[in-house]
Amino acid sequence: MDTQPPAGPSAARALWLAVAGLFSLVIALVAGILKSQTGAGLAESALVSGGAFAAAMALCLAVLTAVQGPR
């Protein structure tokens, strides 16, 4: 029998932020790989990856904020 109290909302929020970060990382990796397949250099691929990460993370944070709703 487990005697620990259930995790609070802050723990769940931290897990969702970690999921959003990992999802954004996967999006950035895919964008960088696709850009490098077009013959682009390393710097251009890194810029595209950074932009894809920022856009995906912003979208994830917006969705998480909208789902959370007003307090």
C-alpha positions in Angstrom: 0.0 0.0 0.0 1.3 3.4 -1.0 1.1 6.0 1.8 2.3 9.0 -0.3 -0.2 11.7 -1.1 -1.1 12.2 -4.8 1.0 14.6 -6.8 -0.3 18.2 -6.9 -1.2 20.3 -9.9 2.3 21.8 -9.9 3.8 18.3 -10.5 1.4 17.6 -13.3 2.2 21.0 -14.9 5.9 20.3 -14.7 5.4 17.0 -16.5 3.3 18.6 -19.2 6.0 21.2 -19.7 8.6 18.4 -20.1 6.3 16.7 -22.7 6.0 20.0 -24.6 9.7 20.5 -24.6 10.4 17.0 -25.8 7.8 17.3 -28.5 9.3 20.6 -29.6 12.7 19.0 -29.7 11.4 16.2 -32.0 9.9 18.8 -34.3 13.2 20.7 -34.4 15.2 17.6 -35.2 12.8 16.7 -38.1 13.0 20.2 -39.5 16.8 20.3 -39.3 17.1 16.9 -41.0 14.7 17.9 -43.8 16.5 21.2 -44.3 19.9 19.4 -44.5 18.5 17.0 -47.1 17.9 20.0 -49.4 21.7 20.7 -49.5 21.6 23.5 -47.0 24.6 24.1 -44.8 24.9 23.4 -41.1 24.2 27.0 -40.1 21.1 27.3 -42.1 19.8 23.9 -40.8 20.5 25.1 -37.3 18.5 28.3 -37.8 15.6 26.4 -39.2 15.7 24.0 -36.3 15.8 26.8 -33.8 12.8 28.5 -35.4 10.9 25.2 -35.5 11.6 24.6 -31.8 10.5 28.1 -30.9 7.3 27.9 -32.9 6.4 24.4 -31.6 7.1 25.4 -28.0 5.1 28.6 -28.3 2.2 26.6 -29.7 2.4 24.0 -27.0 2.5 26.6 -24.3 -0.5 28.4 -25.8 -2.4 25.1 -25.9 -1.4 24.2 -22.3 -2.5 27.7 -21.1 -5.8 27.4 -23.0 -6.5 24.0 -21.6 -5.7 25.1 -18.0 -8.4 27.8 -18.2 -9.0 30.5 -15.7 -8.1 29.8 -12.1 
